[in-house]
Amino acid sequence: MNQTQLSPLIWKYGLTGGLVSSLVFLIFTITGLAKPGSNMAGMAMGFLNLAVLIALVVVAVRKHRDEMQEGFISLGQCMLLGMGIIMLSALIAGLVSLIYTQFIDPGYMDRIMAGMEEAWEAQGLDEDQIEKAKEMTSIMKSPMLSMAANLACYGIGGAIISLIVGLIMKNEKPEFS
């Protein structure tokens, strides 16, 4: 496996994924579509980002396999390519989110937490349950812990996506050809 062949694809599709994810976040946030406590907007953003990342990994694997590897690609190459793309995308999207929430709209996380508290009250949680939930979700207010948790989630999801794409698209070169 030639690592140098994978690097340009990781950069190209990882940057694309990061920019698209960042644009989705900014559009949903600035337009007010992602209202604090709105599960539907969060789910829509998540599914949209997931679809984009899957599509980018599939396109990159296909391009690498068909144009650079004479139609062959191993599961390991698929995994490496997919994880590289997804983690670079996550890093870029995380940095954009960090810049937005820390410098452009510093009250953003407080509004998210208030929206979550309203949602918990609407679900019928009592004060003790709400306090425990607030303690558990307070990690979101720490920019670095939030970024680390985001990267960990993308890492787990990226491994699953890359594995599935790899299992479907791999085409091992015969050993004795």
PAGU-389059 format. One line per field, with one value per atom (N, C-alpha, C, CB): atom name; x, y, z; residue number from 1. Coordinates in steps of 0.02 Angstrom, whole numbers. Glycine has a CB too. Example, Ala and Ser with C-alpha at 12.3 -4.5 7.8 and 13.67 -1.06 7.14 Angstrom:
# residues 2
lotor = [N | CA | C | CB | N | CA | C | CB]
east = [660 | 615 | 660 | 565 | 642 | 684 | 645 | 704]
north = [-284 | -225 | -165 | -224 | -112 | -53 | 2 | -30]
up = [390 | 390 | 390 | 452 | 354 | 357 | 394 | 286]
marlum = [1 | 1 | 1 | 1 | 2 | 2 | 2 | 2]
END
This chain:
# residues 177
lotor = [N | CA | C | CB | N | CA | C | CB | N | CA | C | CB | N | CA | C | CB | N | CA | C | CB | N | CA | C | CB | N | CA | C | CB | N | CA | C | CB | N | CA | C | CB | N | CA | C | CB | N | CA | C | CB | N | CA | C | CB | N | CA | C | CB | N | CA | C | CB | N | CA | C | CB | N | CA | C | CB | N | CA | C | CB | N | CA | C | CB | N | CA | C | CB | N | CA | C | CB | N | CA | C | CB | N | CA | C | CB | N | CA | C | CB | N | CA | C | CB | N | CA | C | CB | N | CA | C | CB | N | CA | C | CB | N | CA | C | CB | N | CA | C | CB | N | CA | C | CB | N | CA | C | CB | N | CA | C | CB | N | CA | C | CB | N | CA | C | CB | N | CA | C | CB | N | CA | C | CB | N | CA | C | CB | N | CA | C | CB | N | CA | C | CB | N | CA | C | CB | N | CA | C | CB | N | CA | C | CB | N | CA | C | CB | N | CA | C | CB | N | CA | C | CB | N | CA | C | CB | N | CA | C | CB | N | CA | C | CB | N | CA | C | CB | N | CA | C | CB | N | CA | C | CB | N | CA | C | CB | N | CA | C | CB | N | CA | C | CB | N | CA | C | CB | N | CA | C | CB | N | CA | C | CB | N | CA | C | CB | N | CA | C | CB | N | CA | C | CB | N | CA | C | CB | N | CA | C | CB | N | CA | C | CB | N | CA | C | CB | N | CA | C | CB | N | CA | C | CB | N | CA | C | CB | N | CA | C | CB | N | CA | C | CB | N | CA | C | CB | N | CA | C | CB | N | CA | C | CB | N | CA | C | CB | N | CA | C | CB | N | CA | C | CB | N | CA | C | CB | N | CA | C | CB | N | CA | C | CB | N | CA | C | CB | N | CA | C | CB | N | CA | C | CB | N | CA | C | CB | N | CA | C | CB | N | CA | C | CB | N | CA | C | CB | N | CA | C | CB | N | CA | C | CB | N | CA | C | CB | N | CA | C | CB | N | CA | C | CB | N | CA | C | CB | N | CA | C | CB | N | CA | C | CB | N | CA | C | CB | N | CA | C | CB | N | CA | C | CB | N | CA | C | CB | N | CA | C | CB | N | CA | C | CB | N | CA | C | CB | N | CA | C | CB | N | CA | C | CB | N | CA | C | CB | N | CA | C | CB | N | CA | C | CB | N | CA | C | CB | N | CA | C | CB | N | CA | C | CB | N | CA | C | CB | N | CA | C | CB | N | CA | C | CB | N | CA | C | CB | N | CA | C | CB | N | CA | C | CB | N | CA | C | CB | N | CA | C | CB | N | CA | C | CB | N | CA | C | CB | N | CA | C | CB | N | CA | C | CB | N | CA | C | CB | N | CA | C | CB | N | CA | C | CB | N | CA | C | CB | N | CA | C | CB | N | CA | C | CB | N | CA | C | CB | N | CA | C | CB | N | CA | C | CB | N | CA | C | CB | N | CA | C | CB | N | CA | C | CB | N | CA | C | CB | N | CA | C | CB | N | CA | C | CB | N | CA | C | CB | N | CA | C | CB | N | CA | C | CB | N | CA | C | CB | N | CA | C | CB | N | CA | C | CB | N | CA | C | CB | N | CA | C | CB | N | CA | C | CB | N | CA | C | CB | N | CA | C | CB | N | CA | C | CB | N | CA | C | CB | N | CA | C | CB | N | CA | C | CB | N | CA | C | CB | N | CA | C | CB | N | CA | C | CB | N | CA | C | CB | N | CA | C | CB | N | CA | C | CB | N | CA | C | CB | N | CA | C | CB | N | CA | C | CB | N | CA | C | CB | N | CA | C | CB | N | CA | C | CB | N | CA | C | CB | N | CA | C | CB | N | CA | C | CB | N | CA | C | CB | N | CA | C | CB | N | CA | C | CB | N | CA | C | CB | N | CA | C | CB | N | CA | C | CB | N | CA | C | CB | N | CA | C | CB | N | CA | C | CB | N | CA | C | CB | N | CA | C | CB | N | CA | C | CB]
east = [43 | 0 | 45 | -48 | 31 | 71 | 35 | 83 | 62 | 30 | 25 | 70 | 74 | 73 | 15 | 139 | -10 | -68 | -132 | -76 | -134 | -193 | -196 | -195 | -139 | -138 | -176 | -67 | -167 | -204 | -280 | -182 | -301 | -372 | -399 | -386 | -360 | -381 | -388 | -331 | -339 | -342 | -401 | -277 | -409 | -462 | -532 | -458 | -545 | -612 | -622 | -624 | -569 | -574 | -589 | -510 | -554 | -568 | -639 | -518 | -660 | -728 | -779 | -739 | -769 | -815 | -817 | -796 | -758 | -755 | -790 | -684 | -780 | -813 | -889 | -785 | -911 | -983 | -1014 | -997 | -983 | -1009 | -1012 | -966 | -960 | -958 | -1013 | -890 | -1023 | -1077 | -1145 | -1074 | -1156 | -1220 | -1231 | -1222 | -1180 | -1185 | -1200 | -1120 | -1163 | -1172 | -1240 | -1117 | -1262 | -1327 | -1383 | -1338 | -1381 | -1433 | -1433 | -1424 | -1373 | -1367 | -1387 | -1296 | -1360 | -1372 | -1444 | -1325 | -1474 | -1543 | -1594 | -1557 | -1571 | -1617 | -1650 | -1669 | -1631 | -1660 | -1642 | -1637 | -1583 | -1560 | -1574 | -1483 | -1637 | -1657 | -1635 | -1734 | -1611 | -1592 | -1649 | -1569 | -1634 | -1684 | -1723 | -1731 | -1710 | -1745 | -1709 | -1751 | -1738 | -1707 | -1710 | -1741 | -1763 | -1771 | -1716 | -1840 | -1700 | -1647 | -1580 | -1643 | -1567 | -1504 | -1500 | -1498 | -1556 | -1557 | -1548 | -1622 | -1580 | -1573 | -1500 | -1619 | -1469 | -1398 | -1355 | -1374 | -1368 | -1330 | -1337 | -1351 | -1399 | -1410 | -1379 | -1485 | -1384 | -1355 | -1279 | -1374 | -1248 | -1175 | -1155 | -1151 | -1193 | -1179 | -1182 | -1228 | -1234 | -1242 | -1183 | -1308 | -1163 | -1107 | -1043 | -1098 | -1030 | -968 | -967 | -960 | -1023 | -1026 | -1013 | -1095 | -1046 | -1036 | -964 | -1082 | -932 | -862 | -816 | -840 | -828 | -786 | -796 | -803 | -858 | -872 | -838 | -948 | -845 | -815 | -739 | -835 | -709 | -636 | -610 | -613 | -645 | -624 | -630 | -667 | -686 | -695 | -641 | -765 | -627 | -575 | -507 | -572 | -490 | -425 | -421 | -413 | -474 | -475 | -472 | -538 | -514 | -521 | -469 | -589 | -446 | -400 | -327 | -420 | -315 | -246 | -222 | -238 | -267 | -249 | -271 | -280 | -285 | -305 | -366 | -247 | -412 | -474 | -469 | -494 | -412 | -404 | -394 | -344 | -421 | -410 | -422 | -457 | -380 | -387 | -433 | -318 | -457 | -498 | -458 | -523 | -394 | -351 | -346 | -283 | -338 | -334 | -401 | -316 | -456 | -522 | -529 | -578 | -508 | -513 | -470 | -493 | -408 | -362 | -388 | -293 | -411 | -437 | -500 | -453 | -547 | -609 | -597 | -655 | -555 | -541 | -505 | -499 | -458 | -423 | -470 | -369 | -515 | -564 | -609 | -606 | -636 | -685 | -651 | -718 | -592 | -559 | -537 | -499 | -514 | -497 | -560 | -462 | -614 | -678 | -700 | -733 | -693 | -713 | -670 | -707 | -606 | -561 | -579 | -488 | -592 | -610 | -677 | -612 | -727 | -793 | -790 | -844 | -750 | -742 | -710 | -702 | -659 | -626 | -673 | -563 | -712 | -760 | -812 | -795 | -837 | -886 | -856 | -911 | -794 | -760 | -752 | -691 | -731 | -723 | -791 | -693 | -843 | -909 | -934 | -960 | -929 | -958 | -915 | -967 | -851 | -808 | -800 | -741 | -801 | -784 | -841 | -724 | -877 | -930 | -994 | -943 | -1014 | -1076 | -1062 | -1133 | -1030 | -1011 | -1070 | -970 | -1130 | -1188 | -1222 | -1237 | -1196 | -1226 | -1235 | -1184 | -1183 | -1187 | -1235 | -1117 | -1239 | -1287 | -1359 | -1278 | -1372 | -1439 | -1454 | -1445 | -1404 | -1413 | -1431 | -1349 | -1394 | -1406 | -1476 | -1352 | -1496 | -1563 | -1617 | -1572 | -1606 | -1654 | -1658 | -1634 | -1602 | -1602 | -1640 | -1530 | -1631 | -1666 | -1742 | -1641 | -1763 | -1834 | -1861 | -1846 | -1822 | -1843 | -1849 | -1793 | -1803 | -1807 | -1869 | -1744 | -1885 | -1945 | -2007 | -1948 | -2008 | -2065 | -2073 | -2057 | -2017 | -2020 | -2044 | -1952 | -2049 | -2074 | -2021 | -2122 | -1958 | -1905 | -1912 | -1835 | -1899 | -1902 | -1836 | -1916 | -1833 | -1775 | -1710 | -1787 | -1713 | -1652 | -1627 | -1665 | -1672 | -1653 | -1624 | -1713 | -1654 | -1630 | -1560 | -1678 | -1549 | -1483 | -1430 | -1485 | -1447 | -1400 | -1385 | -1427 | -1437 | -1428 | -1385 | -1497 | -1396 | -1355 | -1282 | -1381 | -1270 | -1201 | -1168 | -1199 | -1206 | -1178 | -1166 | -1225 | -1208 | -1201 | -1158 | -1269 | -1135 | -1094 | -1027 | -1081 | -1009 | -948 | -952 | -938 | -1013 | -1021 | -998 | -1094 | -997 | -977 | -902 | -1004 | -864 | -791 | -771 | -757 | -743 | -727 | -681 | -696 | -630 | -582 | -611 | -518 | -649 | -680 | -734 | -711 | -770 | -821 | -788 | -860 | -732 | -696 | -670 | -637 | -643 | -617 | -673 | -581 | -730 | -788 | -812 | -845 | -813 | -834 | -787 | -835 | -722 | -673 | -680 | -602 | -693 | -701 | -763 | -708 | -818 | -879 | -867 | -937 | -835 | -819 | -773 | -787 | -726 | -680 | -717 | -628 | -762 | -801 | -846 | -844 | -883 | -926 | -887 | -967 | -829 | -786 | -761 | -728 | -743 | -720 | -776 | -695 | -837 | -893 | -909 | -956 | -912 | -925 | -871 | -930 | -808 | -752 | -752 | -686 | -769 | -772 | -828 | -784 | -886 | -942 | -927 | -1007 | -903 | -885 | -830 | -862 | -781 | -726 | -748 | -674 | -792 | -817 | -857 | -861 | -892 | -931 | -887 | -986 | -839 | -802 | -733 | -793 | -709 | -642 | -640 | -621 | -583 | -571 | -497 | -591 | -484 | -414 | -383 | -411 | -322 | -284 | -265 | -220 | -278 | -260 | -184 | -281 | -165 | -95 | -54 | -88 | -82 | -44 | -70 | -47 | -66 | -89 | -33 | -145]
north = [-59 | 0 | 61 | 0 | 106 | 167 | 223 | 185 | 242 | 294 | 361 | 304 | 376 | 440 | 444 | 451 | 387 | 388 | 405 | 320 | 386 | 399 | 471 | 351 | 501 | 567 | 620 | 590 | 626 | 677 | 666 | 679 | 603 | 589 | 606 | 515 | 590 | 607 | 683 | 580 | 720 | 793 | 820 | 824 | 797 | 824 | 810 | 793 | 747 | 729 | 747 | 656 | 746 | 767 | 841 | 750 | 882 | 954 | 968 | 992 | 932 | 940 | 923 | 896 | 866 | 846 | 896 | 778 | 921 | 970 | 1035 | 985 | 1057 | 1119 | 1110 | 1141 | 1053 | 1041 | 1036 | 976 | 999 | 993 | 1061 | 944 | 1101 | 1168 | 1212 | 1200 | 1208 | 1248 | 1226 | 1241 | 1161 | 1137 | 1165 | 1059 | 1160 | 1187 | 1261 | 1174 | 1299 | 1372 | 1391 | 1404 | 1358 | 1374 | 1358 | 1334 | 1299 | 1281 | 1328 | 1208 | 1348 | 1390 | 1462 | 1388 | 1491 | 1561 | 1574 | 1585 | 1527 | 1537 | 1522 | 1492 | 1492 | 1476 | 1408 | 1529 | 1370 | 1304 | 1258 | 1272 | 1267 | 1227 | 1264 | 1210 | 1264 | 1298 | 1255 | 1310 | 1287 | 1248 | 1204 | 1296 | 1141 | 1094 | 1061 | 1128 | 1080 | 1051 | 988 | 1101 | 931 | 867 | 856 | 810 | 879 | 867 | 901 | 892 | 962 | 998 | 964 | 1072 | 943 | 907 | 842 | 894 | 806 | 743 | 756 | 705 | 808 | 824 | 842 | 883 | 882 | 899 | 836 | 950 | 793 | 731 | 686 | 695 | 676 | 632 | 662 | 620 | 727 | 760 | 753 | 835 | 765 | 756 | 684 | 780 | 637 | 566 | 547 | 524 | 569 | 554 | 582 | 581 | 643 | 674 | 635 | 748 | 617 | 580 | 511 | 573 | 476 | 410 | 418 | 377 | 467 | 479 | 495 | 536 | 536 | 554 | 494 | 609 | 452 | 393 | 345 | 357 | 335 | 290 | 316 | 283 | 380 | 410 | 404 | 484 | 418 | 415 | 343 | 443 | 295 | 225 | 202 | 180 | 219 | 199 | 230 | 221 | 294 | 328 | 295 | 403 | 282 | 251 | 181 | 247 | 142 | 73 | 71 | 37 | 110 | 105 | 143 | 128 | 200 | 242 | 233 | 313 | 210 | 208 | 137 | 251 | 90 | 23 | -31 | 9 | -12 | -59 | -101 | -105 | -71 | -105 | -145 | -150 | -143 | -181 | -134 | -229 | -154 | -117 | -165 | -54 | -160 | -203 | -171 | -218 | -211 | -185 | -134 | -242 | -147 | -101 | -33 | -130 | -33 | 30 | 68 | 18 | 32 | 63 | 94 | 11 | 57 | 82 | 144 | 28 | 141 | 197 | 259 | 179 | 250 | 306 | 335 | 283 | 292 | 315 | 351 | 258 | 321 | 352 | 418 | 305 | 421 | 484 | 540 | 475 | 524 | 573 | 596 | 543 | 549 | 565 | 603 | 502 | 584 | 619 | 689 | 579 | 698 | 766 | 809 | 763 | 780 | 816 | 836 | 773 | 790 | 803 | 858 | 740 | 857 | 908 | 977 | 891 | 982 | 1046 | 1071 | 1041 | 1027 | 1046 | 1065 | 989 | 1028 | 1043 | 1111 | 990 | 1127 | 1192 | 1249 | 1195 | 1240 | 1292 | 1301 | 1274 | 1246 | 1249 | 1283 | 1179 | 1266 | 1296 | 1371 | 1264 | 1392 | 1464 | 1499 | 1475 | 1468 | 1499 | 1506 | 1457 | 1452 | 1453 | 1492 | 1383 | 1501 | 1536 | 1610 | 1503 | 1627 | 1695 | 1732 | 1694 | 1698 | 1732 | 1737 | 1694 | 1682 | 1681 | 1646 | 1645 | 1681 | 1649 | 1625 | 1697 | 1651 | 1629 | 1568 | 1685 | 1542 | 1485 | 1425 | 1466 | 1404 | 1345 | 1355 | 1327 | 1415 | 1428 | 1420 | 1500 | 1443 | 1434 | 1361 | 1474 | 1323 | 1251 | 1217 | 1219 | 1234 | 1204 | 1223 | 1226 | 1285 | 1307 | 1270 | 1384 | 1260 | 1222 | 1150 | 1226 | 1121 | 1052 | 1047 | 1026 | 1097 | 1097 | 1102 | 1155 | 1144 | 1149 | 1082 | 1204 | 1049 | 984 | 932 | 960 | 933 | 886 | 899 | 891 | 964 | 981 | 957 | 1057 | 967 | 945 | 869 | 969 | 833 | 760 | 737 | 730 | 784 | 768 | 748 | 713 | 765 | 750 | 796 | 758 | 769 | 811 | 849 | 768 | 893 | 937 | 898 | 981 | 843 | 804 | 773 | 748 | 746 | 716 | 769 | 681 | 828 | 882 | 904 | 943 | 909 | 928 | 877 | 936 | 812 | 760 | 763 | 690 | 775 | 780 | 841 | 784 | 896 | 956 | 943 | 1015 | 907 | 891 | 848 | 854 | 799 | 754 | 790 | 695 | 837 | 871 | 934 | 890 | 951 | 1011 | 1004 | 1026 | 943 | 932 | 972 | 857 | 982 | 1019 | 1091 | 1017 | 1118 | 1187 | 1197 | 1214 | 1144 | 1148 | 1138 | 1096 | 1189 | 1184 | 1126 | 1248 | 1114 | 1062 | 992 | 1071 | 985 | 920 | 905 | 919 | 956 | 948 | 927 | 1013 | 958 | 941 | 869 | 990 | 850 | 782 | 730 | 775 | 745 | 700 | 694 | 723 | 751 | 752 | 709 | 824 | 716 | 677 | 602 | 701 | 586 | 516 | 486 | 510 | 524 | 500 | 491 | 548 | 540 | 534 | 474 | 599 | 462 | 406 | 340 | 408 | 332 | 270 | 263 | 268 | 316 | 314 | 305 | 378 | 338 | 331 | 261 | 379 | 228 | 158 | 113 | 133 | 124 | 84 | 97 | 98 | 160 | 178 | 150 | 255 | 160 | 137 | 61 | 160 | 26 | -47 | -70 | -75 | -41 | -61 | -46 | -26 | 14 | 32 | -14 | 106 | -28 | -72 | -142 | -73 | -169 | -237 | -242 | -259 | -189 | -189 | -177 | -135 | -132 | -110 | -142 | -37 | -179 | -208 | -257 | -245 | -261 | -307 | -326 | -277 | -378 | -399 | -424 | -454 | -406 | -429 | -502 | -385 | -546 | -616 | -623 | -659 | -667 | -675 | -704 | -718 | -749 | -784 | -767 | -859 | -703 | -685 | -657 | -634]
up = [0 | 0 | 0 | 61 | -45 | -51 | -15 | -126 | 43 | 84 | 47 | 148 | 4 | -31 | -79 | -68 | -103 | -147 | -108 | -182 | -44 | -4 | 21 | 55 | 36 | 66 | 26 | 73 | -40 | -76 | -73 | -149 | -73 | -68 | 1 | -84 | 52 | 120 | 127 | 172 | 102 | 106 | 67 | 81 | 5 | -38 | -9 | -108 | 7 | 31 | 105 | 20 | 144 | 214 | 221 | 251 | 180 | 180 | 155 | 135 | 104 | 78 | 132 | 15 | 165 | 219 | 276 | 245 | 295 | 349 | 331 | 366 | 269 | 246 | 241 | 179 | 215 | 209 | 278 | 168 | 323 | 392 | 426 | 433 | 416 | 445 | 417 | 433 | 351 | 320 | 346 | 244 | 352 | 379 | 449 | 380 | 492 | 560 | 559 | 598 | 520 | 518 | 490 | 477 | 437 | 407 | 457 | 342 | 488 | 536 | 596 | 559 | 618 | 677 | 663 | 704 | 610 | 595 | 574 | 539 | 536 | 514 | 569 | 454 | 624 | 678 | 670 | 683 | 619 | 611 | 669 | 545 | 696 | 752 | 817 | 747 | 836 | 898 | 957 | 900 | 1010 | 1070 | 1094 | 1126 | 1105 | 1129 | 1073 | 1174 | 1011 | 954 | 931 | 896 | 948 | 929 | 854 | 965 | 822 | 750 | 710 | 726 | 727 | 690 | 701 | 713 | 762 | 776 | 738 | 851 | 735 | 698 | 623 | 710 | 598 | 526 | 510 | 507 | 553 | 542 | 544 | 595 | 592 | 599 | 539 | 661 | 516 | 457 | 394 | 447 | 387 | 328 | 328 | 327 | 385 | 391 | 380 | 459 | 407 | 398 | 325 | 439 | 290 | 219 | 179 | 192 | 194 | 158 | 170 | 181 | 233 | 248 | 216 | 324 | 218 | 185 | 110 | 197 | 79 | 7 | -9 | -17 | 31 | 19 | 25 | 67 | 75 | 84 | 25 | 150 | 4 | -53 | -116 | -64 | -130 | -190 | -187 | -197 | -130 | -123 | -131 | -56 | -100 | -105 | -178 | -59 | -209 | -279 | -324 | -304 | -313 | -353 | -343 | -334 | -280 | -266 | -297 | -190 | -287 | -313 | -389 | -289 | -421 | -494 | -533 | -514 | -507 | -545 | -524 | -537 | -464 | -440 | -424 | -380 | -418 | -396 | -446 | -328 | -507 | -559 | -539 | -576 | -503 | -483 | -419 | -537 | -385 | -323 | -264 | -330 | -207 | -145 | -86 | -140 | -36 | 23 | 74 | 54 | 120 | 174 | 215 | 220 | 226 | 264 | 230 | 273 | 164 | 127 | 132 | 53 | 127 | 135 | 204 | 123 | 255 | 323 | 333 | 373 | 309 | 317 | 281 | 291 | 221 | 182 | 214 | 110 | 233 | 265 | 331 | 275 | 373 | 438 | 430 | 482 | 383 | 371 | 350 | 317 | 304 | 279 | 336 | 222 | 373 | 425 | 483 | 452 | 502 | 558 | 538 | 582 | 476 | 453 | 450 | 383 | 426 | 424 | 494 | 391 | 542 | 611 | 641 | 653 | 627 | 654 | 628 | 636 | 564 | 533 | 560 | 456 | 560 | 585 | 659 | 574 | 697 | 768 | 780 | 801 | 740 | 747 | 728 | 703 | 675 | 655 | 710 | 588 | 737 | 791 | 853 | 809 | 869 | 926 | 916 | 935 | 858 | 843 | 849 | 773 | 821 | 823 | 895 | 783 | 934 | 1002 | 1052 | 1026 | 1038 | 1085 | 1069 | 1088 | 1004 | 984 | 949 | 940 | 906 | 867 | 908 | 802 | 941 | 980 | 1047 | 941 | 1093 | 1157 | 1199 | 1197 | 1187 | 1225 | 1196 | 1229 | 1142 | 1107 | 1153 | 1046 | 1188 | 1230 | 1288 | 1257 | 1315 | 1369 | 1343 | 1397 | 1282 | 1252 | 1239 | 1187 | 1218 | 1207 | 1273 | 1176 | 1325 | 1391 | 1417 | 1442 | 1407 | 1429 | 1390 | 1420 | 1325 | 1284 | 1306 | 1211 | 1325 | 1349 | 1415 | 1358 | 1458 | 1522 | 1512 | 1566 | 1465 | 1449 | 1423 | 1396 | 1381 | 1354 | 1410 | 1300 | 1458 | 1513 | 1556 | 1557 | 1566 | 1605 | 1568 | 1617 | 1502 | 1461 | 1463 | 1389 | 1473 | 1478 | 1546 | 1462 | 1593 | 1659 | 1710 | 1654 | 1697 | 1745 | 1805 | 1712 | 1865 | 1925 | 1933 | 1988 | 1984 | 1993 | 2002 | 2054 | 2042 | 2053 | 1988 | 2105 | 1949 | 1885 | 1837 | 1852 | 1837 | 1794 | 1817 | 1796 | 1882 | 1908 | 1888 | 1984 | 1894 | 1875 | 1800 | 1894 | 1760 | 1688 | 1670 | 1652 | 1706 | 1694 | 1710 | 1736 | 1764 | 1783 | 1728 | 1850 | 1703 | 1653 | 1586 | 1642 | 1569 | 1504 | 1509 | 1477 | 1569 | 1576 | 1539 | 1650 | 1520 | 1481 | 1416 | 1466 | 1390 | 1328 | 1334 | 1306 | 1393 | 1402 | 1400 | 1467 | 1410 | 1405 | 1333 | 1452 | 1301 | 1229 | 1212 | 1206 | 1252 | 1235 | 1248 | 1275 | 1303 | 1316 | 1264 | 1386 | 1244 | 1192 | 1126 | 1182 | 1110 | 1048 | 1052 | 1036 | 1109 | 1118 | 1112 | 1185 | 1143 | 1139 | 1067 | 1185 | 1032 | 962 | 919 | 935 | 929 | 891 | 908 | 906 | 971 | 990 | 956 | 1067 | 955 | 922 | 847 | 934 | 816 | 745 | 733 | 718 | 778 | 771 | 772 | 826 | 819 | 823 | 762 | 888 | 746 | 687 | 623 | 682 | 619 | 560 | 550 | 565 | 606 | 601 | 575 | 669 | 599 | 577 | 503 | 620 | 485 | 415 | 369 | 406 | 388 | 347 | 340 | 376 | 394 | 392 | 345 | 462 | 351 | 308 | 235 | 329 | 221 | 152 | 127 | 148 | 169 | 149 | 134 | 203 | 176 | 165 | 100 | 223 | 83 | 21 | -40 | 25 | -35 | -94 | -104 | -91 | -55 | -62 | -121 | 3 | -150 | -205 | -201 | -276 | -163 | -152 | -216 | -97 | -227 | -285 | -273 | -297 | -321 | -312 | -300 | -373 | -255 | -237 | -294 | -176 | -332 | -384 | -453 | -373 | -470 | -538 | -579 | -534]
marlum = [1 | 1 | 1 | 1 | 2 | 2 | 2 | 2 | 3 | 3 | 3 | 3 | 4 | 4 | 4 | 4 | 5 | 5 | 5 | 5 | 6 | 6 | 6 | 6 | 7 | 7 | 7 | 7 | 8 | 8 | 8 | 8 | 9 | 9 | 9 | 9 | 10 | 10 | 10 | 10 | 11 | 11 | 11 | 11 | 12 | 12 | 12 | 12 | 13 | 13 | 13 | 13 | 14 | 14 | 14 | 14 | 15 | 15 | 15 | 15 | 16 | 16 | 16 | 16 | 17 | 17 | 17 | 17 | 18 | 18 | 18 | 18 | 19 | 19 | 19 | 19 | 20 | 20 | 20 | 20 | 21 | 21 | 21 | 21 | 22 | 22 | 22 | 22 | 23 | 23 | 23 | 23 | 24 | 24 | 24 | 24 | 25 | 25 | 25 | 25 | 26 | 26 | 26 | 26 | 27 | 27 | 27 | 27 | 28 | 28 | 28 | 28 | 29 | 29 | 29 | 29 | 30 | 30 | 30 | 30 | 31 | 31 | 31 | 31 | 32 | 32 | 32 | 32 | 33 | 33 | 33 | 33 | 34 | 34 | 34 | 34 | 35 | 35 | 35 | 35 | 36 | 36 | 36 | 36 | 37 | 37 | 37 | 37 | 38 | 38 | 38 | 38 | 39 | 39 | 39 | 39 | 40 | 40 | 40 | 40 | 41 | 41 | 41 | 41 | 42 | 42 | 42 | 42 | 43 | 43 | 43 | 43 | 44 | 44 | 44 | 44 | 45 | 45 | 45 | 45 | 46 | 46 | 46 | 46 | 47 | 47 | 47 | 47 | 48 | 48 | 48 | 48 | 49 | 49 | 49 | 49 | 50 | 50 | 50 | 50 | 51 | 51 | 51 | 51 | 52 | 52 | 52 | 52 | 53 | 53 | 53 | 53 | 54 | 54 | 54 | 54 | 55 | 55 | 55 | 55 | 56 | 56 | 56 | 56 | 57 | 57 | 57 | 57 | 58 | 58 | 58 | 58 | 59 | 59 | 59 | 59 | 60 | 60 | 60 | 60 | 61 | 61 | 61 | 61 | 62 | 62 | 62 | 62 | 63 | 63 | 63 | 63 | 64 | 64 | 64 | 64 | 65 | 65 | 65 | 65 | 66 | 66 | 66 | 66 | 67 | 67 | 67 | 67 | 68 | 68 | 68 | 68 | 69 | 69 | 69 | 69 | 70 | 70 | 70 | 70 | 71 | 71 | 71 | 71 | 72 | 72 | 72 | 72 | 73 | 73 | 73 | 73 | 74 | 74 | 74 | 74 | 75 | 75 | 75 | 75 | 76 | 76 | 76 | 76 | 77 | 77 | 77 | 77 | 78 | 78 | 78 | 78 | 79 | 79 | 79 | 79 | 80 | 80 | 80 | 80 | 81 | 81 | 81 | 81 | 82 | 82 | 82 | 82 | 83 | 83 | 83 | 83 | 84 | 84 | 84 | 84 | 85 | 85 | 85 | 85 | 86 | 86 | 86 | 86 | 87 | 87 | 87 | 87 | 88 | 88 | 88 | 88 | 89 | 89 | 89 | 89 | 90 | 90 | 90 | 90 | 91 | 91 | 91 | 91 | 92 | 92 | 92 | 92 | 93 | 93 | 93 | 93 | 94 | 94 | 94 | 94 | 95 | 95 | 95 | 95 | 96 | 96 | 96 | 96 | 97 | 97 | 97 | 97 | 98 | 98 | 98 | 98 | 99 | 99 | 99 | 99 | 100 | 100 | 100 | 100 | 101 | 101 | 101 | 101 | 102 | 102 | 102 | 102 | 103 | 103 | 103 | 103 | 104 | 104 | 104 | 104 | 105 | 105 | 105 | 105 | 106 | 106 | 106 | 106 | 107 | 107 | 107 | 107 | 108 | 108 | 108 | 108 | 109 | 109 | 109 | 109 | 110 | 110 | 110 | 110 | 111 | 111 | 111 | 111 | 112 | 112 | 112 | 112 | 113 | 113 | 113 | 113 | 114 | 114 | 114 | 114 | 115 | 115 | 115 | 115 | 116 | 116 | 116 | 116 | 117 | 117 | 117 | 117 | 118 | 118 | 118 | 118 | 119 | 119 | 119 | 119 | 120 | 120 | 120 | 120 | 121 | 121 | 121 | 121 | 122 | 122 | 122 | 122 | 123 | 123 | 123 | 123 | 124 | 124 | 124 | 124 | 125 | 125 | 125 | 125 | 126 | 126 | 126 | 126 | 127 | 127 | 127 | 127 | 128 | 128 | 128 | 128 | 129 | 129 | 129 | 129 | 130 | 130 | 130 | 130 | 131 | 131 | 131 | 131 | 132 | 132 | 132 | 132 | 133 | 133 | 133 | 133 | 134 | 134 | 134 | 134 | 135 | 135 | 135 | 135 | 136 | 136 | 136 | 136 | 137 | 137 | 137 | 137 | 138 | 138 | 138 | 138 | 139 | 139 | 139 | 139 | 140 | 140 | 140 | 140 | 141 | 141 | 141 | 141 | 142 | 142 | 142 | 142 | 143 | 143 | 143 | 143 | 144 | 144 | 144 | 144 | 145 | 145 | 145 | 145 | 146 | 146 | 146 | 146 | 147 | 147 | 147 | 147 | 148 | 148 | 148 | 148 | 149 | 149 | 149 | 149 | 150 | 150 | 150 | 150 | 151 | 151 | 151 | 151 | 152 | 152 | 152 | 152 | 153 | 153 | 153 | 153 | 154 | 154 | 154 | 154 | 155 | 155 | 155 | 155 | 156 | 156 | 156 | 156 | 157 | 157 | 157 | 157 | 158 | 158 | 158 | 158 | 159 | 159 | 159 | 159 | 160 | 160 | 160 | 160 | 161 | 161 | 161 | 161 | 162 | 162 | 162 | 162 | 163 | 163 | 163 | 163 | 164 | 164 | 164 | 164 | 165 | 165 | 165 | 165 | 166 | 166 | 166 | 166 | 167 | 167 | 167 | 167 | 168 | 168 | 168 | 168 | 169 | 169 | 169 | 169 | 170 | 170 | 170 | 170 | 171 | 171 | 171 | 171 | 172 | 172 | 172 | 172 | 173 | 173 | 173 | 173 | 174 | 174 | 174 | 174 | 175 | 175 | 175 | 175 | 176 | 176 | 176 | 176 | 177 | 177 | 177 | 177]
END
